[in-house]
């Protein structure tokens, strides 16, 4: 069983960035706009890294790119809906 793949480095970077982002998001002392900026950065990074990984594997399609974009949009909208009172 092969544990280390060619994407292991990308996964470590992605988990690290997302973990730091979630810690910043969960810190309620930050103003809403700062938390939203962190979220947008995280979602942009998630989308870019996903597209990059698929491009490395030569299996990138418009459907894959749209999936990453729509998942990011859904997460951003959920964050706005949950925090509507803080706007």
trRosetta pair geometry for C-beta under 8 A, 3 or more apart (Angstrom, degrees):
i j d omega theta_ij theta_ji phi_ij phi_ji
2 5 6.6 96 127 -76 110 74
4 8 5.1 -46 -150 -31 67 158
5 8 5.3 140 53 -38 63 89
6 56 7.6 -157 124 145 122 134
7 10 4.8 -55 -165 43 71 116
7 11 5.8 74 136 -26 87 99
7 53 6.0 53 -126 -140 122 115
7 56 7.8 153 -87 82 93 144
8 11 5.7 -56 -149 36 32 111
8 12 6.4 32 154 -20 66 105
9 12 5.8 -53 -148 34 31 111
9 13 6.5 29 155 -15 65 105
10 13 5.8 -55 -149 38 32 110
10 14 6.1 31 154 -20 66 109
10 49 6.2 155 -171 -170 106 109
10 52 7.6 -166 -131 97 136 113
10 53 5.8 145 145 -88 163 110
11 14 5.6 -54 -142 38 31 112
11 15 6.2 29 160 -17 66 107
12 15 6.1 -54 -144 38 27 107
12 16 6.3 29 156 -20 62 110
13 16 5.8 -59 -149 37 28 112
13 17 6.3 22 159 -14 66 108
13 49 7.4 -167 97 -123 111 142
14 17 6.1 -58 -145 39 28 105
14 18 6.1 20 160 -11 65 113
14 45 7.6 167 -125 139 72 104
14 46 7.1 88 -150 -110 106 65
14 49 5.4 167 -90 131 110 162
15 18 5.9 -60 -141 44 27 107
15 19 6.0 31 158 -25 65 109
16 19 5.8 -55 -145 33 25 111
16 20 6.6 21 158 -13 62 105
17 20 6.0 -56 -150 38 30 107
17 21 6.2 31 152 -19 64 110
17 42 6.9 167 139 -122 96 75
17 45 5.6 -104 135 140 149 157
18 21 5.4 -55 -145 39 33 116
18 22 6.2 34 156 -21 67 104
18 42 6.0 95 -113 -154 65 112
18 45 7.9 -159 -65 93 76 124
18 46 7.0 67 -83 -78 113 105
19 22 5.9 -52 -146 35 29 109
19 23 6.6 32 154 -19 62 104
20 23 5.8 -53 -151 34 32 113
20 24 6.5 30 152 -15 64 106
21 24 5.7 -58 -151 39 32 110
21 25 6.2 31 152 -20 67 107
21 38 5.5 163 -147 166 83 100
21 39 7.3 121 178 -93 115 40
21 41 7.0 -160 -111 87 123 99
21 42 3.9 106 -165 -83 165 127
22 25 5.4 -52 -142 37 35 113
22 26 6.1 30 159 -17 67 108
22 42 7.9 101 -48 -119 63 158
23 26 6.0 -58 -144 39 27 107
23 27 6.7 34 153 -28 61 103
24 27 5.8 -51 -152 24 33 114
24 30 6.8 29 179 -16 79 160
24 35 7.1 177 135 -116 86 67
24 38 4.8 -142 108 -148 132 161
25 35 5.4 96 -127 -154 64 98
25 38 5.9 -157 -67 99 80 130
25 39 6.3 81 -98 -70 123 90
25 42 8.0 -42 -43 -10 127 153
27 30 5.5 71 99 -8 98 104
30 34 4.5 -109 174 85 111 127
30 35 5.3 133 101 -54 119 88
30 38 7.9 31 132 -8 161 136
31 34 5.0 93 61 7 79 103
31 35 7.2 -149 97 -4 41 88
32 35 5.7 -61 -152 39 34 110
32 36 6.2 32 153 -21 69 107
32 83 6.0 156 -135 161 114 132
32 86 4.3 156 -78 133 135 116
32 87 6.3 -139 130 -90 162 44
33 36 5.6 -53 -146 36 32 112
33 37 6.4 36 153 -21 65 103
34 37 5.7 -51 -148 34 33 112
34 38 6.6 35 152 -18 64 103
35 38 5.6 -52 -151 35 34 113
35 39 6.4 36 150 -21 65 105
35 83 7.7 -171 93 -115 137 169
36 39 5.5 -51 -148 36 34 114
36 40 6.3 36 153 -20 66 103
36 79 7.1 149 -110 129 76 130
36 80 7.8 54 -115 -82 118 81
37 40 5.7 -51 -146 35 32 111
37 41 6.5 35 152 -19 63 104
38 41 5.7 -55 -151 36 31 113
38 42 6.3 32 151 -20 65 106
39 42 5.6 -55 -148 36 31 112
39 43 6.2 25 157 -15 67 107
39 75 7.5 -159 -176 131 110 104
39 76 6.4 138 136 -109 121 76
39 79 5.5 97 -152 -144 165 176
40 43 5.9 -55 -142 40 30 107
40 44 6.1 33 156 -20 64 108
40 76 6.9 53 -89 -110 72 123
41 44 5.8 -57 -146 38 27 111
41 45 6.2 28 156 -18 63 109
42 45 5.7 -58 -149 38 28 111
42 46 6.2 31 152 -22 65 107
43 46 5.4 -48 -143 35 33 115
43 47 6.3 33 156 -17 64 105
43 72 3.9 118 -176 -149 113 106
43 75 6.1 -179 -98 77 123 127
43 76 6.1 -41 -36 -55 170 103
44 47 5.9 -56 -148 38 29 109
44 48 6.1 25 157 -15 65 110
44 72 7.5 95 -64 -152 38 150
45 48 5.9 -56 -140 41 28 108
45 49 6.0 23 162 -15 65 111
46 49 6.2 -59 -142 40 22 106
46 50 6.2 23 158 -19 60 112
46 68 7.2 -173 124 -163 84 101
46 72 6.4 165 77 -89 117 107
47 50 5.9 -60 -148 37 26 111
47 51 6.3 22 158 -15 64 108
47 68 4.4 128 -130 150 76 116
47 69 6.2 65 -131 -80 134 55
47 72 5.3 -33 -57 -43 118 147
48 51 6.0 -57 -146 39 28 107
48 52 6.1 30 154 -20 64 110
49 52 5.5 -53 -143 38 31 115
49 53 6.3 35 156 -22 65 104
50 53 5.8 -52 -147 33 29 110
50 54 6.5 23 156 -12 63 106
50 64 7.8 -157 145 163 104 98
50 68 4.7 174 85 -107 142 137
51 54 5.9 -58 -149 40 31 107
51 55 6.2 33 152 -22 65 108
51 60 6.5 62 -161 -129 69 127
51 64 7.4 137 -109 122 67 104
51 65 5.7 46 -107 -107 113 84
51 68 6.2 -120 -51 37 87 164
52 55 5.6 -56 -147 36 30 112
52 56 6.5 36 152 -24 64 101
53 56 5.7 -49 -152 28 32 113
53 57 6.8 18 153 -7 63 107
54 57 5.8 -62 -150 45 35 105
54 59 5.6 -95 -165 78 84 75
54 60 4.2 114 123 -84 107 81
54 64 5.3 157 -150 148 170 153
55 58 7.3 34 -176 -78 36 36
55 60 4.7 4 -80 -34 62 143
57 60 7.8 128 65 -36 80 75
59 64 7.5 109 124 -49 78 158
60 64 5.7 -122 -146 65 55 140
60 65 6.9 54 -173 -47 97 97
61 64 5.0 102 53 1 72 100
61 65 7.4 -141 96 -1 40 86
62 65 5.7 -56 -150 39 36 111
62 66 6.1 34 154 -17 69 109
63 66 5.9 -56 -145 40 27 110
63 67 6.4 34 153 -26 62 105
64 67 5.6 -52 -151 30 30 115
64 68 6.8 28 153 -15 62 102
65 68 6.0 -56 -155 35 33 108
65 69 6.4 28 151 -15 66 109
66 69 5.5 -56 -145 41 35 112
66 70 6.0 31 159 -18 70 108
67 70 6.0 -56 -141 39 26 106
67 71 6.3 28 159 -19 63 107
68 71 5.9 -55 -145 36 27 110
68 72 6.4 27 156 -17 62 108
69 72 5.8 -60 -153 38 29 111
69 73 6.3 28 152 -19 66 107
70 73 5.5 -51 -144 37 34 112
70 74 6.3 38 156 -21 66 103
71 74 5.8 -52 -148 34 30 112
71 75 6.5 29 154 -17 63 106
72 75 5.8 -56 -149 37 31 110
72 76 6.3 30 154 -17 66 107
73 76 5.7 -54 -145 38 32 110
73 77 6.2 31 156 -18 66 107
74 77 5.8 -56 -146 38 29 110
74 78 6.3 31 154 -19 64 106
75 78 5.7 -53 -146 36 31 112
75 79 6.4 34 153 -21 63 105
76 79 5.7 -53 -151 34 31 114
76 80 6.5 30 152 -17 64 105
77 80 5.6 -54 -149 38 34 111
77 81 6.2 34 154 -19 67 106
78 81 5.6 -53 -142 38 32 111
78 82 6.2 31 158 -17 66 107
79 82 6.0 -56 -145 38 27 109
79 83 6.1 -6 165 11 63 116
80 83 6.3 -76 -139 56 24 90
80 84 6.6 60 156 -76 63 74
80 87 7.6 37 -155 -67 82 127
81 84 5.9 -9 -153 -41 30 110
83 86 4.7 -44 180 34 91 118
83 87 7.0 112 126 -44 85 80
84 87 6.0 -35 -161 -1 41 116
